[in-house]
Amino acid sequence: MKTILILFLFALTLQTSHAQTLGFKVSAIVSNTFDSESSDFSDNAKVGYGAGLFARYPITSILGIQPEVLFAQRGFIGNGNFLGADYRLDRTLNYVDVPVMVALMLTPNITVVAGPQYSYLFKQSDKYTSGNTAFTRDTNFEDHKLDSSNISLTGGIDVDMDPLVIGLRTGWDTKSWFSLSVGFRL
């Protein structure tokens, strides 16, 4: 995974002279998990953060490709009952996301983006609380197995107020998430 990211960043820096847009962004991310089956478990949204780099390469005057490399923190807060005891699970998932989106420039200031996203889970933190008992378990995924990765779909809209770029995104995999980002074009 590290090799893939290094090669992507190297390719991104080689192409900066041809990029219409190159910049960085920070995000607030609201995420949740899908659980419509369990009546003993309810899940609630969790707020995380993100940061990373983006570029936009024009293909035509209205169509382009927008790759990004981002750190993203997602998760959920769950409440449930097990053997008569109430519990709370606060799960935080740290990812490296690599979306590669098609960018459709509706106006010079408004761009719709959509495409696949590769996400590599490198750390999971679970905080369990039940009554007076609480413990935290951290899991680092350093073995590069495919089960710590997933492919999802992402899409959204960017509003360009040169040099400021404001983006709203949503994504779907085993969790749904929304992010609001503020970026700066270089």
N, C-alpha and C positions, 0 to 999 in steps of 0.2 A: 504494500500500500504506500509506503514512504517513497518508493521508487516511482510509482505512478504520479504522485503529487509533485515530486521534484521535476519529472519530465514535463508535466503540465505547466508548472510555473516557469520553467526554462523556455518552453514554446511560447508562452504568453509574453515573456519579456522580449523574445526575438521578433514578435509580431507587433510590438507597440507602435512602430512607425506606420503600419498599415491600418491600425485600429481607429475607428471613428471615436470610440469611447473606451477609456481605461480608467478605472477608479477603485475606490474602496468603500465599504459600507458597514454600518452597525445596525443591528435589528433587535426588536423586541418580538418574541415568539410566544404565541399561545397555542398549546397543544393538548390533545386528549387521546385516549385509546378507544377502540370500539369494543363495547361489551353490552350487547343487547340480550344475552342469554341468561345471565345470572341475576336472580332476584336477591341473593345474599351479598351482592357486591355492587356498589355504585361508584362510578368514576367521575372525577371533576377535572376541569382544565387546570393546567399549570403554566405559569409564565416563566420563560427562559430568555436567553439572549443569544445573539449571533454576531459574527464579524467576518469579513473576508474581502476578496478581490473580485472584480468583474471586468469584462471587456465586451465590446459590441463590434462585430465585424460586418460591414455592409456587403450584401450580395447585389442588391439593386437599390434604387433610391428609397424603396419602402420596405424592403425585406433584408434581414440580417440574421446572424447567429450570435447568441450571447452566452458564452461559457462563464462559469463562476467557480471559485473555490472558497468554501465557507466553513467556519466552525459554527455549529448549531447545537443549542441545548434544548432538548424537548423532554416530555415526560407526562406524568399524570399524578393525581392524588386520589387514592381509592379508599373507600370506607366499606367495611363489611362485618359479617358476623360468622365466627367459626366456633362450633360446639358451644354456643351460647355466650361467647365472649366477643365484644366489639373490638375491632382493630382498625388501624389506619396504616396505609402504605403510601409513602411519598417516594416516587420513582423519578430519578433524574437520569437522562440518557445524553451522553456527549457524542456528537457525530462530526465527521468531516463529510460535508456534502459537496458533490460535484454535479450541478445541473448544467445541461447543455440545451439551451432553449432556442426556438425560432422566435425572432423578434419581428413583429409587424408594426411598422411605424405609421400609425393612423394620421398623426399630424407631426410637425417638427418637435412638439413637446409631449406627445402621448404615444406610448409604445405598449402593445399587448405582447406578452411573452408566454410561451408554453413549451413543454418538452419533458424528456425523461431526466431523472436525477438518480445518480449513484450515491448511496450513503454508507459510510463505514462507521460502525459503532465501535468506539475505542474505550469507552468507560461507562459503567452503569453503577449508580448508587441507589440503594434501597434503604429507607429508614422506616422501620416497623415500630408501631406504638400500640400497646394493648394494656389498658389499666395503668398500673405503675411500672410496667416493663417497656423498655425501649432499647433498640439496638440498630446499628447501621452496618450494612455490608456493602463494600465497594468491590466491583469486579472490573479488572483491566483486561481488555481483549488485545493481547499482543501476539497471538499465534496466527493471525491473518487468515483465519478460517472463513469460508463463505457464509457460515451461519451468523456472523457478526456484520454482514452486509445486506443491503436490500436495494432494490430498484423501485422507484416510485414515479408518479407523475406530479408535475408542479406547473403552476401557471399564475398569471397575475398581470398587473399593469404598472408601468413606470411613468412618472411625471417628471420631465426634465426642465429644470429651471437653472440652466447653466450657471455655475458649476454644480449646483445642488440637484440631486436625483432622489425623489421620494418613491418608494416601491411598496406595493401591497401584493403579497403572494399567498397562495394556499397550496397544500400538498396532501397526497393520500398514499398511505401504505397501511401498516397495521395501526397507525395513529393518524388522526387528522390534525393539521396544524395550519395556523395563519401567522404571517409575519408582516410587520410594518418596519421598513428600513429607511434609513437616511444615508445617502451616499454622496461622495464628492468625486467628480470627474477630474482627472489630472491633466 
